[in-house]
């Protein structure tokens, strides 16, 4: 039995086709027009494709015996530059709807202009259309894609007087401290901005000036508010007063000082913990705080007015920021491809020593939280990117709750399922692999199979999926 189609996706079917929703019949094989729709969505605003649904929104299903071959063909075609260029990484998921089977594809909005079979497709309410020979539409598409990263937006009337020179000098010193003889040491302020791609010329429009990345990093507060009126970051402590808050910092300043205030907020409310690594004493809490706060700021989708939030509860540190997801769902910590949300901001934070290579933040948070609390963080890629870093405070003992003798690992598995709602076997494997420390996948699977069977036998968890595609929930 396959997993049921999530309620939010079923609602999209009921709402009907649109610029971001497409239905296609697919009983035995992939529709011939599938990659035209994918290309159009990549070039427009992304969207959702349902195979096994007719144009009127009726679920007609796909043949179960053909699902495996269709998924295999889809994966191969996504990597075929003759079918889609640049190639893409998309996932096809299978669901059941009233005993029928539906295949679902989430398509992200790409920063590239894509072609399918050598043709450029765009999308509107009527579906996909070929714009290859329409030079005006193609030109507009390239212009729109060039502005996909809102950090590139140029403010031609902004000047150095709108920036805080003390922050520019501070960043210069941070870069010099990180790298001896750093080129910024001998540059004036304008040369530094140009070097960091914070002052540039838009080749499509001809505009020249400081871009949004530069204003967010160095702008005076009133200048930032003028450029991005809804910009703010919320730091909240919610331990005793869970309806409101125990402490709060409403941050509406530049990214450099925002980072400092967020890190200080965590240090104020969480105990530090020191650890000896390579004969050097390090503060594990501060490392986790640094990675969380940097990721919250540099990977935020700034075109979305949703405030970024850092919340400390008695059980976890939670961060939330607006996002343009590539793959909706929990990130596989050991098999994922990171992509830049704001490349200029990311490169700048790396230059001043507050960030490392792309994707390293997730790995560091996971590594050091095992030392700090023993918990394994979760990272969910969705319209709101959410990170949950578990804390060991007032942890409920399953032995007391269920009168059972549970070892530490079984309790960790139970809490992992409890915190995440529904988890797949793959997610469980990813969570427990660094905890169990076994040498091969066979031993890992055997241990996890035993742990799941024990929790299931004692009516703590249940499988709402199938034996081959298990999905575990708390009973």
VOGU-3710 file (C-alpha; in Angstrom, 3 decimals, decimal comma):
1> xxxxxxxxxx> 0,000/0,000/0,000  1,449/3,345/-1,104  1,336/6,491/0,990  -1,813/8,539/0,568  -1,549/11,796/-1,356  -0,917/14,582/1,200  -3,879/16,859/1,849  -2,098/19,961/0,513  -1,429/18,234/-2,833  -4,977/16,876/-3,044
11> xxxxxxxxxx> -6,203/20,444/-2,598  -4,121/21,512/-5,594  -5,854/18,865/-7,737  -9,255/20,138/-6,585  -8,262/23,710/-7,485  -7,530/22,658/-11,079  -4,807/23,446/-13,602  -3,005/26,783/-13,524  0,351/28,319/-14,312  1,836/26,265/-11,477
21> xxxxxxxxxx> -0,317/23,105/-11,668  -0,406/20,617/-14,572  -2,344/17,348/-15,009  -1,341/14,605/-17,441  -2,656/11,156/-18,311  0,004/8,467/-17,907  -1,226/4,899/-17,734  1,837/3,004/-18,985  4,536/5,521/-19,957  5,630/9,104/-19,530
31> xxxxxxxxxx> 3,603/11,644/-21,549  5,415/12,950/-24,609  4,777/16,543/-23,496  6,056/16,050/-19,940  9,387/17,807/-20,407  7,783/20,695/-22,259  5,772/21,355/-19,094  8,841/20,885/-16,900  10,791/23,304/-19,104  7,969/25,867/-18,965
41> xxxxxxxxxx> 7,742/25,642/-15,176  11,512/25,891/-14,742  11,460/29,030/-16,875  8,409/30,521/-15,167  7,501/30,123/-11,478  7,982/26,411/-10,880  5,003/24,221/-10,075  3,390/20,835/-9,497  2,827/18,086/-12,079  0,430/15,189/-11,466
51> xxxxxxxxxx> 0,586/12,109/-13,691  -2,579/9,999/-13,665  -4,982/12,963/-13,563  -7,007/14,131/-16,583  -7,467/17,748/-17,679  -10,664/18,077/-15,643  -8,933/17,056/-12,407  -10,325/13,512/-12,320  -7,901/10,976/-10,846  -7,740/8,184/-13,431
61> xxxxxxxxxx> -4,504/6,698/-12,082  -1,461/4,974/-13,563  -0,870/1,231/-13,812  1,043/0,105/-10,743  3,172/-2,380/-12,706  4,551/0,472/-14,875  5,433/2,913/-12,077  8,978/1,611/-11,534  9,874/1,852/-15,244  8,373/5,348/-15,526
71> xxxxxxxxxx> 10,386/6,553/-12,540  13,555/5,067/-14,030  12,902/6,668/-17,425  12,186/9,997/-15,759  15,477/9,973/-13,827  17,415/9,159/-17,009  15,703/11,885/-19,048  16,344/14,517/-16,377  20,047/13,902/-16,974  19,757/13,882/-20,767
81> xxxxxxxxxx> 20,799/17,309/-22,164  18,942/16,569/-25,404  15,687/16,287/-23,457  16,253/19,141/-20,962  19,153/21,605/-20,917  20,616/22,538/-18,546  19,876/19,198/-16,958  17,897/19,128/-13,712  17,571/17,087/-10,543  13,879/16,376/-9,957
91> xxxxxxxxxx> 12,188/13,662/-7,963  9,099/11,675/-8,947  7,021/10,483/-5,982  4,228/7,922/-5,986  0,992/8,235/-4,014  -2,404/6,550/-3,761  -5,765/8,293/-4,180  -8,868/6,131/-3,606  -7,087/2,906/-4,634  -5,586/4,585/-7,708
101> xxxxxxxxxx> -1,958/5,554/-8,189  -0,676/9,050/-8,947  2,863/10,195/-9,739  3,861/13,650/-8,494  6,723/15,951/-9,551  7,637/19,209/-7,836  9,405/21,603/-10,238  11,391/24,478/-8,750  11,807/27,890/-10,327  15,226/27,877/-11,944
111> xxxxxxxxxx> 17,706/30,733/-12,223  18,676/29,408/-15,687  16,857/29,535/-19,014  16,047/25,943/-19,967  15,380/24,257/-23,310  13,571/21,000/-24,085  14,627/19,290/-27,316  16,308/22,532/-28,349  13,189/24,655/-27,813  12,533/27,276/-25,125
121> xxxxxxxxxx> 9,150/26,913/-23,422  7,365/29,349/-21,157  4,082/28,926/-19,338  0,796/30,736/-18,790  -2,752/29,833/-17,670  -3,342/27,887/-20,905  -0,284/25,687/-20,493  3,134/25,519/-22,165  4,072/27,429/-25,282  7,164/27,558/-27,479
131> xxxxxxxxxx> 8,807/30,999/-27,482  12,030/29,983/-29,261  11,434/32,168/-32,318  9,942/35,128/-30,450  12,992/37,265/-29,777  11,081/39,677/-27,525  9,765/36,947/-25,220  13,145/35,200/-25,108  14,878/38,478/-24,259  12,322/39,183/-21,510
141> xxxxxxxxxx> 12,879/35,703/-20,104  16,626/36,251/-19,854  16,047/39,632/-18,199  13,661/38,075/-15,702  16,106/35,281/-14,914  18,897/37,757/-14,365  16,808/39,215/-11,565  15,873/35,859/-10,005  18,415/36,575/-7,294  16,948/39,670/-5,679
151> xxxxxxxxxx> 20,344/40,419/-4,120  21,358/41,553/-7,644  18,793/44,361/-7,720  20,613/47,619/-8,330  19,761/50,918/-6,625  21,304/53,494/-8,990  20,676/56,442/-6,676  22,273/54,879/-3,604  25,702/56,311/-2,764  28,521/55,661/-0,315
161> xxxxxxxxxx> 26,847/58,172/2,004  23,973/55,698/2,388  26,367/53,084/3,755  28,089/52,839/7,119  31,796/53,274/6,564  32,561/51,766/9,966  30,991/48,487/8,807  33,013/48,503/5,597  36,178/48,994/7,648  35,102/46,241/10,034
171> xxxxxxxxxx> 34,609/43,824/7,148  37,977/44,819/5,701  39,697/43,999/9,004  37,868/40,665/9,300  39,049/39,679/5,830  42,638/40,743/6,634  42,569/38,774/9,899  41,427/35,710/7,990  43,868/36,057/5,086  47,210/37,811/5,322
181> xxxxxxxxxx> 47,816/40,330/2,517  44,148/40,273/1,554  43,588/42,538/-1,490  40,927/44,547/0,378  43,713/45,893/2,615  44,878/48,313/-0,072  41,482/49,134/-1,613  39,365/52,175/-0,893  35,697/51,663/-0,006  34,383/51,835/-3,588
191> xxxxxxxxxx> 37,060/49,448/-4,840  36,121/47,011/-2,073  32,454/47,164/-3,067  33,330/46,501/-6,697  35,653/43,644/-5,719  32,881/41,994/-3,689  30,355/42,489/-6,551  28,325/44,808/-4,354  28,628/47,682/-6,831  28,077/46,664/-10,439
201> xxxxxxxxxx> 26,493/47,310/-13,797  23,433/45,417/-15,029  24,236/44,544/-18,631  20,550/44,081/-19,489  19,281/47,431/-18,203  22,448/49,519/-18,118  21,846/50,488/-14,477  24,961/51,053/-12,385  25,107/51,208/-8,610  25,071/49,497/-5,240
211> xxxxxxxxxx> 22,993/46,325/-5,249  20,665/44,984/-2,553  23,410/42,705/-1,176  25,571/45,770/-0,539  22,729/47,651/1,128  21,843/44,696/3,375  25,464/44,329/4,443  26,474/47,959/4,949  23,364/50,129/4,661  22,206/52,511/7,344
221> xxxxxxxxxx> 19,020/51,275/8,996  16,802/53,856/7,297  18,318/52,992/3,909  17,654/49,273/4,401  14,062/50,090/5,418  13,635/52,155/2,257  15,013/49,412/0,006  13,196/46,528/1,752  10,401/47,853/3,952  9,378/44,438/5,330
231> xxxxxxxxxx> 12,898/43,312/6,243  13,361/42,046/9,795  14,625/39,066/11,759  12,907/37,881/14,922  14,767/36,198/17,818  12,388/34,681/20,383  12,798/32,797/23,659  9,698/30,713/24,363  10,280/28,465/27,402  7,934/29,544/30,206
241> xxxxxxxxxx> 5,504/31,766/28,319  4,816/29,539/25,321  1,853/31,616/24,120  3,933/34,782/23,732  7,614/34,873/24,678  10,025/35,232/27,585  12,514/37,373/25,665  12,650/38,855/22,190  14,953/40,812/19,888  13,266/42,411/16,874
251> xxxxxxxxxx> 16,180/42,969/14,494  15,947/45,428/11,585  19,577/46,338/11,019  22,378/45,329/8,632  23,349/41,672/8,214  26,677/41,979/10,022  25,119/43,315/13,214  22,075/41,074/12,766  24,429/38,107/12,861  26,077/39,382/16,059
261> xxxxxxxxxx> 22,742/39,965/17,797  21,424/36,517/16,864  24,565/34,782/18,112  24,449/36,827/21,340  20,792/35,882/21,817  21,665/32,173/21,687  24,648/32,684/24,043  22,414/34,571/26,468  19,879/31,754/26,791  21,794/28,508/26,250
271> xxxxxxxxxx> 24,635/27,063/28,283  28,027/26,794/26,668  29,886/23,512/26,330  33,597/23,140/25,657  35,174/20,292/23,728  38,755/19,342/22,920  39,275/18,965/19,173  42,763/18,471/17,721  44,209/19,559/21,075  42,282/22,803/20,867
281> xxxxxxxxxx> 39,464/23,835/23,219  36,354/24,902/21,288  32,939/26,165/22,331  30,457/23,788/20,705  27,425/25,990/21,400  29,041/28,941/19,649  29,892/26,870/16,563  26,279/25,706/16,254  25,055/29,273/16,799  27,380/30,630/14,130
291> xxxxxxxxxx> 26,256/28,139/11,481  22,566/28,512/12,298  22,669/32,308/12,205  24,773/32,593/9,054  22,532/30,132/7,196  19,423/31,980/8,377  20,713/35,265/6,947  22,499/34,341/3,727  20,072/31,679/2,460  16,897/33,678/2,992
301> xxxxxxxxxx> 14,660/34,553/0,031  14,596/38,342/0,435  11,827/38,871/-2,116  9,436/37,223/0,357  8,149/39,483/3,195  8,036/36,608/5,686  10,346/37,544/8,593  13,239/35,198/9,358  12,862/33,704/12,834  15,082/32,111/15,443
311> xxxxxxxxxx> 13,103/30,483/18,265  14,532/28,881/21,392  12,174/26,530/23,249  12,843/24,139/26,097  13,247/21,324/23,545  14,943/22,860/20,507  16,440/25,745/18,598  14,289/26,410/15,536  15,069/28,631/12,562  12,665/29,525/9,758
321> xxxxxxxxxx> 13,290/31,577/6,659  11,499/32,203/3,364  12,803/29,929/0,640  12,523/28,863/-2,995  12,802/25,066/-2,606  14,390/22,747/-5,134  13,102/19,563/-3,535  10,314/19,679/-0,978  11,007/17,470/2,029  13,673/16,626/4,587
331> xxxxxxxxxx> 17,270/16,894/3,413  19,295/13,693/3,215  22,332/14,746/5,250  24,640/12,349/3,421  23,346/12,658/-0,135  22,311/16,132/-1,157  23,493/18,829/-3,524  23,492/22,345/-2,021  22,763/25,342/-4,217  23,287/29,039/-3,508
341> xxxxxxxxxx> 20,275/31,180/-2,589  22,227/34,463/-2,483  25,674/33,811/-3,999  27,007/37,328/-3,374  26,061/37,292/0,304  27,393/33,758/0,720  30,720/34,681/-0,886  31,019/37,816/1,233  30,438/35,955/4,510  32,997/33,393/3,377
351> xxxxxxxxxx> 35,489/36,165/2,602  35,243/37,606/6,122  35,499/34,182/7,756  31,921/33,679/8,947  31,028/30,978/6,418  32,781/28,089/4,712  32,045/26,264/1,483  28,454/25,802/0,350  26,679/23,038/2,266  29,165/22,850/5,127
361> xxxxxxxxxx> 26,806/24,520/7,608  24,365/21,611/7,703  27,187/19,137/8,251  28,730/21,204/11,053  25,431/21,690/12,860  24,829/17,939/12,731  28,361/17,079/13,830  28,596/19,455/16,772  25,059/19,015/18,056  25,858/15,323/18,594
371> xxxxxxxxxx> 28,492/16,621/21,010  26,334/19,404/22,467  23,084/17,494/23,119  23,328/14,131/21,380  20,357/15,033/19,166  20,283/14,874/15,365  18,970/18,075/13,701  16,418/18,037/10,899  16,487/20,302/7,840  13,290/20,688/5,805
381> xxxxxxxxxx> 13,378/22,290/2,361  10,019/23,918/1,597  8,557/27,368/0,952  9,759/27,999/4,483  13,151/26,412/5,152  13,023/25,014/8,679  15,827/23,751/10,908  15,163/22,006/14,218  18,154/21,465/16,506  17,036/19,317/19,483
391> xxxxxxxxxx> 18,113/20,200/23,015  18,365/17,914/26,049  16,062/19,778/28,430  13,287/18,147/30,425  13,478/15,077/28,217  10,619/12,642/28,807  11,775/9,154/29,739  10,057/6,457/27,714  10,935/3,966/30,413  8,778/5,973/32,838
401> xxxxxxxxxx> 6,073/6,720/30,285  5,575/3,151/29,039  7,194/1,076/31,793  9,656/-0,374/29,270  13,377/-0,938/29,300  14,640/1,143/26,377  18,275/1,720/25,635  19,491/5,142/24,551  19,339/4,411/20,822  15,752/3,121/20,873
411> xxxxxxxxxx> 14,721/6,232/22,782  16,489/8,443/20,228  14,662/6,659/17,408  11,308/7,070/19,165  11,919/10,786/19,780  13,046/11,269/16,170  9,766/9,843/14,874  7,801/11,825/17,457  9,446/15,136/16,510  9,057/14,696/12,744
421> xxxxxxxxxx> 5,543/13,218/12,517  6,003/10,824/9,584  9,432/9,427/8,698  10,550/7,026/5,989  13,000/4,189/6,413  15,570/6,195/4,450  15,223/9,119/6,865  15,597/6,748/9,815  18,754/5,261/8,282  20,219/8,728/7,733
431> xxxxxxxxxx> 19,417/9,673/11,319  20,804/6,534/12,961  23,867/5,894/10,771  26,126/8,318/12,703  24,590/7,210/16,008  25,017/3,435/15,657  28,500/3,667/14,112  28,346/0,344/12,224  30,776/-0,600/9,482  28,417/-1,645/6,686
441> xxxxxxxxxx> 24,863/-1,140/5,461  23,845/-4,735/6,206  24,643/-4,404/9,914  22,963/-0,984/9,986  19,761/-2,339/8,425  19,683/-5,322/10,769  20,028/-3,145/13,865  17,389/-0,684/12,698  15,023/-3,519/11,758  15,344/-4,908/15,282
451> xxxxxxxxxx> 14,773/-1,483/16,894  11,686/-0,788/14,776  10,284/-4,239/15,494  10,755/-3,716/19,244  9,007/-0,321/19,264  6,231/-1,666/17,056  5,718/-4,774/19,208  5,258/-2,546/22,252  2,640/-0,402/20,472  4,810/2,718/20,413
461> xxxxxxxxxx> 4,954/3,145/16,645  3,189/1,895/13,537  3,926/1,647/9,817  1,332/3,491/7,720  3,190/2,698/4,493  4,103/-0,670/2,981  6,782/-3,195/3,849  8,930/-1,952/0,974  8,080/1,757/1,395  7,636/2,067/5,136
471> xxxxx> 6,466/5,273/6,800  6,612/5,320/10,564  4,470/7,349/12,965  3,842/7,445/16,718  0,861/5,331/17,723
//
